[in-house]
Amino acid sequence: MVASAIERIVVQATPQEKKAISAKAKKLGLPVSELMRRGATAYNPAESDAELGAVADAAMAAANRASDAIDDVLAFVEASNERIAAMEVKAGKDKKAA
């Protein structure tokens, strides 16, 4: 068996973060150091940025659809109010003619 060199990396964390990390490691049946190595190795900011960009694009599209729907509803209400006003004017004229 060949011994490999081991080096220590100190990671600073708040007490709450340390507790959460320790609990996650315990739940996964891993030493904290193994969990941290795996997490650091798996981290890829380019993928995260792309995923966040996709979420942001989807949110923007949803907001645009919602805005368009609101505009449609407001236009419908305005047209409805105009129809009601016209019917009220006509009803008033019909009463005076009778």
C-alpha positions, 0 to 999 in steps of 0.5 A: 500500500502506497501512502499518499500525502494529505494536506489540511484545508481550513474552512471557516463557517458560522456555528449554524453552517457548521451544524448544518454541514455536520448534520448533512455529512452524518445523514449521508454517512460521510466524514465532513472532510469527504462531504466538503471535498465532494462538494468542492469537486462538484462545484462548477460556477459556469453550470450554476450561472447557466442554470440561473440564467435559464431561471431568470429568462423563464421568470422574465417570460412569465412576467411578460405573459402576466403583463400582457394578460393584465393589459388584455383584462384592462382593455376588456374592462375598458370596452365593457365600461364603454358598452355599459355607458352607452346602454345607460345613455340609451336607457335614459333616452328611452325613458325620456321618449316614453 
